[in-house]
Amino acid sequence: MSRRTMLQQSAVGFGYLALQSLLAEEVLAAKRSNDPLAAKLPHFEPRAKRIIFLFMKGGPSHVDTFDPKPALQRDDGKELPFEKPRVQFANTGSLLRSPWKFRQYGESGLPVSELFPHVAEHVDDLCFLNSVHGTNAAHGGALLKLHTGSDNFIRPSMGAWVTYGLGTENRDLPGFVTICPTLAHGGVRNWGPAFLPAHFQGTPLGNASLAAKQAGVSYVENKAMSRRMQRLQLDLLGELNRGHLDQTGPNSQLESRINSFELAFRMQGEIPTVEDISQETSATQKLYGLDDPVTEDFGRQCLLARRFSERGVRFVQVTHSDANVQWDQHSKLKEGHTKNSLEVDRPIAGLLTDLKSRGLLDDTLVLWGGEFGRTPTAQGRDGRDHNPEGFTMWLAGGGVKRGFRYGATDEYGYFAVEDKMHIHDLHATLLHLLGLDHERLTYRYAGRDFRLTDVSGHVAHKILS
């Protein structure tokens, strides 16, 4: 073989070796860092860098929002022609038609009900998952299943897993922030780290009982002491704690406490800027609905989600909830869902518009949905019961097909029947979009390698762009 031929045939190999060397240096740098939240390399090329989860607590009705069922309209008042699930939350009666009309929107022609006219304008950016299903018909179990992958054991939340796998892109902010989270039905476990080191847990801003304008990081400003004096105190405390570690050996709780002190100190300089939405133009604030008391609260959450995301936070969750479990209309379906959709429709559309205009939607994955859907059969005269057997969530941005509909429920919307997507499959797909293999993202605890998807989960490759 001539020298010229050898160089021609091995050129790609030389490039590959050089790339391996560069990546190895990055990995070693991350390992050498004392910051456990330092950015880490994904398992493979990611389609998205971060997630914004728009959580609709209580269970929005899929057959009244994004999964129209002509047969349900036709057979209103008739008995369901097949058996209901063996386990149900409550008894339901005959079929109940949707009180809202659906229209096709955009070039994709995907249907959206009149509950979401603003979101409907973005239908060509959405990927509807019409075949999601879970295993628990109660709020507590279903919330934990969605957030942690388990409805009966204490497990790390998906935001904690994402932060464990990727770290944060901004060392002055947490890797995982949850805005106005619910304190019910699992509470802190829905954003907790369980057996993962504590520094991977979510940082809550307020809770669902507070207005969003009151939500913020507590004690972010120390008026009694200068930053220089705080730094000196932390240095002394860190020295004492590390000396204790040298004597006792590894202690994940103490190490997490040291890291939390350091992060809290750095956050004092960054958090006030993120939380100060007065820096936004009046046009941007209006886009999110901050000019309307109906949309102001959730709009503020969505705007904060964008501000945290663009500054490198990996996982941001906003929760639409109140003391009445918000979307849980066992009665007065029309009244409750109308109120709820009015509060969130315009802010969600504003978030999608804002992300897209800033070029953030390409590498930000937006997830919308609740812990389950609702039954097509009536509870009482005008309500719907919990339904984990088949419901709709949707994705936008970061690497998913746009203007796309994946999976289907039966003709009445009770059971997922086509391209069924279990919660474990949803989690596997979310991690895949972030460049993480859900089977490799593990943590050894109590003699076992745990993962978000437990021993299940398949990536829905059909939705990948």
Beta strands, then each sheet from edge to edge (+ up, - down):
strand 1: 50-56
strand 2: 102-105
strand 3: 110-113
strand 4: 126-133
strand 5: 176-179
strand 6: 203-205
strand 7: 315-320
strand 8: 364-369
strand 9: 373-379
strand 10: 383-387
strand 11: 391-397
strand 12: 404-406
strand 13: 408-409
strand 14: 416-418
strand 15: 421-422
strand 16: 443-445
strand 17: 448-450
sheet 1: 6+ 5+ 7+ 1+ 8+ 11- 4+ 12+
sheet 2: 6+ 5+ 7+ 1+ 8+ 11- 4+ 15+
sheet 3: 2+ 3-
sheet 4: 9+ 10-
sheet 5: 13+ 14-
sheet 6: 16+ 17-
end
